[in-house]
Amino acid sequence: MPDTKNPTELTSQYTAQVVADLERNAKEQERIGAEMEALQEQLNALRHDHSVLTNLRQALGATGALAETGPEPTAAASVPRQKAPAKSAEGKRVRSRKADTGKDTAARASAAKKPPAKPSSTVPSLIELIRRYLTEQREPRSAAEVSTALGQTHPDRRIQTNVVRTTLENLVAKSHAHRAKQGSSVFYTAVDAEEPSVASPVVEQPVKAETKTKTETKAKVKAEAKTAGA
């Protein structure tokens, strides 16, 4: 009996075969397109080199030698006729050259961007600005006053009052600033501004006491000497 197949099975076989043919066709198009792009890039490079060399010869004044280099354009035009298997190798070389050029360009760009990053390390922090400002002031200042003054001195920085108030409270917690409340307002002063005035009386008291003791001792010695002489 003849071998009969179900129409559904035949349709599935034809569909699978068509799909496989389409995939092979697409891969072949991709391969040939890549080779054409590589050859076109090689042709463009040769044409560019030819124009550069021509300009150099003209600049050197060798106008008579240009007539002898006539076959070069035809040789460049005959490049697309080469259909040897070496096309894929040439394409790989061109792509490798472009990859190396891209790496060199990226390395130069990264090296050029590194030097400008150094000045950022010299920018003072907000804590340093606030401590410096409080040290220079002779009267207590509120968080709003500090924020306004720093905003006028450093317009390029976005200084907010809430951030300044939080920073001031942190300085108070670390004993780097004093906090005084007057009514509903809070004022801050620097600790460094009060240290010299407090330290001066402490050094003078022992000196005065020592001087007084020496005077009393001399008086006693004189009194005893007078008594002994009598």
C-alpha positions in Angstrom: 0.0 0.0 0.0 1.3 3.5 -0.8 2.7 5.6 2.2 0.2 8.3 2.8 0.9 11.2 5.3 -1.5 13.4 7.1 -1.8 16.9 5.5 -1.0 18.4 8.9 2.4 16.5 9.1 3.3 17.7 5.6 2.5 21.3 6.4 4.7 21.1 9.6 7.6 19.6 7.6 7.3 22.3 4.9 7.1 25.0 7.6 10.2 23.7 9.4 12.1 23.5 6.1 11.1 27.1 5.1 12.1 28.4 8.6 15.5 26.7 8.3 16.0 28.2 4.8 15.1 31.6 6.0 17.6 31.4 8.9 20.4 30.3 6.5 19.5 33.1 4.1 19.6 35.7 6.9 23.0 34.4 8.1 24.4 34.5 4.6 23.1 38.0 4.1 24.7 39.1 7.4 28.0 37.5 6.4 28.2 39.0 3.0 27.1 42.4 4.4 29.9 42.3 7.0 32.4 41.5 4.2 31.1 44.3 2.1 31.4 46.8 4.9 35.0 45.7 5.6 35.9 46.1 2.0 34.2 49.4 1.8 36.1 50.6 4.8 39.4 49.4 3.3 38.6 51.2 0.1 37.8 54.4 1.9 41.1 54.2 3.8 43.0 53.6 0.6 41.3 56.6 -1.0 42.1 58.8 2.0 45.7 57.7 2.0 45.9 58.4 -1.7 44.6 61.9 -1.3 47.0 62.6 1.6 50.0 61.3 -0.3 49.0 63.4 -3.4 48.8 66.6 -1.3 52.2 65.8 0.2 53.7 65.4 -3.2 52.2 68.6 -4.4 53.5 70.4 -1.3 57.0 69.1 -1.9 56.9 70.4 -5.5 57.2 66.9 -7.1 54.5 67.7 -9.8 56.3 65.6 -12.4 56.0 62.4 -10.3 52.2 62.6 -10.2 52.0 61.4 -13.8 53.8 58.2 -12.9 51.3 57.4 -10.1 48.3 57.2 -12.4 47.6 53.5 -12.0 47.0 53.9 -8.3 43.3 55.0 -8.6 42.6 52.0 -10.9 44.2 49.7 -8.4 42.0 51.1 -5.7 39.0 50.7 -7.9 39.8 47.1 -8.5 39.7 46.2 -4.8 35.9 45.2 -4.9 36.7 42.6 -7.5 38.7 40.5 -5.1 36.5 37.6 -4.0 39.1 35.5 -2.4 38.5 33.9 1.1 40.9 36.5 2.5 38.0 38.9 2.7 36.9 37.7 6.2 40.5 38.1 7.4 40.8 41.6 6.0 37.5 42.5 7.8 38.8 41.1 11.0 42.0 43.2 10.7 40.0 46.4 10.0 37.7 45.7 13.0 40.7 45.0 15.2 42.3 48.3 14.1 39.1 50.2 14.9 38.9 48.5 18.3 42.5 49.5 19.1 41.8 53.0 18.0 38.7 53.2 20.2 40.7 52.0 23.2 43.4 54.6 22.6 40.8 57.3 22.3 39.1 56.2 25.5 42.4 56.1 27.4 43.3 59.6 26.2 39.9 60.9 27.2 40.1 59.4 30.7 43.6 60.8 31.1 42.5 64.2 30.0 39.6 64.2 32.5 41.7 63.3 35.6 43.6 66.6 36.2 40.5 68.8 36.6 39.3 66.6 39.5 42.1 67.8 41.8 40.6 71.2 42.7 37.5 69.5 44.2 39.6 68.3 47.2 40.3 71.9 48.3 36.7 72.9 48.6 35.9 73.3 52.3 33.0 71.4 53.8 29.9 73.0 55.3 31.1 72.3 58.9 34.4 74.1 58.2 32.5 77.1 56.8 30.2 77.3 59.8 33.0 77.0 62.3 35.1 79.6 60.5 32.1 82.0 60.4 31.3 81.6 64.1 34.9 82.1 65.1 35.1 85.4 63.1 31.9 86.7 64.8 31.9 88.6 68.1 28.2 88.1 68.8 26.0 85.0 68.9 24.3 84.2 65.5 21.2 82.3 64.7 20.9 79.5 62.1 19.1 81.8 59.7 21.8 84.4 60.0 24.6 81.9 59.4 22.7 80.4 56.4 22.2 83.9 54.9 25.8 85.0 55.4 27.2 81.8 53.9 24.8 81.9 51.0 26.0 85.4 50.2 29.7 84.4 50.5 29.3 81.2 48.6 26.5 81.7 46.0 27.6 78.6 44.0 26.6 76.3 46.9 23.0 75.6 47.9 23.1 76.3 51.6 19.7 75.6 53.3 18.8 76.8 56.8 17.6 73.4 58.0 20.9 71.8 57.1 22.8 74.7 58.8 20.7 74.2 62.0 21.4 70.5 62.0 25.1 71.1 61.6 25.2 73.6 64.4 23.4 71.2 66.7 26.0 68.6 65.9 28.8 71.1 66.7 27.1 71.8 70.0 26.9 68.0 70.7 30.7 67.7 70.1 31.5 70.7 72.3 32.7 72.7 69.3 30.0 75.4 69.7 27.8 76.9 72.5 24.0 77.1 72.3 22.0 79.9 74.0 18.2 80.4 73.9 16.7 83.8 74.1 12.9 83.6 74.1 11.9 81.6 71.1 15.2 82.1 69.2 18.3 80.0 69.5 21.8 81.6 69.0 25.2 79.9 68.6 28.8 81.0 69.4 32.1 79.3 68.7 34.1 77.7 71.6 37.4 78.9 70.3 36.5 82.6 70.7 36.0 82.2 74.6 39.1 80.1 75.5 41.7 82.9 75.7 39.7 85.1 78.1 39.1 82.2 80.5 42.6 81.0 80.7 44.4 84.2 81.7 43.2 84.7 85.4 44.2 81.1 86.2 47.9 81.6 85.5 48.2 84.8 87.6 46.7 83.6 90.9 49.6 81.2 91.9 52.1 83.9 91.1 50.4 86.4 93.4 50.2 83.9 96.2 53.9 82.9 95.9 54.9 86.6 95.9 52.8 87.2 99.1 54.5 84.2 100.8 58.0 85.4 100.0 57.2 88.9 101.4 55.8 87.5 104.7 58.9 85.2 105.1 61.3 88.2 104.6 59.3 90.2 107.3 59.6 87.3 109.8 63.3 87.0 109.2 63.8 90.8 109.8 61.8 90.6 113.0 63.7 87.7 114.4 67.0 89.5 113.6 65.9 92.6 115.5 64.9 90.5 118.5 68.2 88.7 118.6 70.2 92.0 118.4 68.2 93.4 121.3 
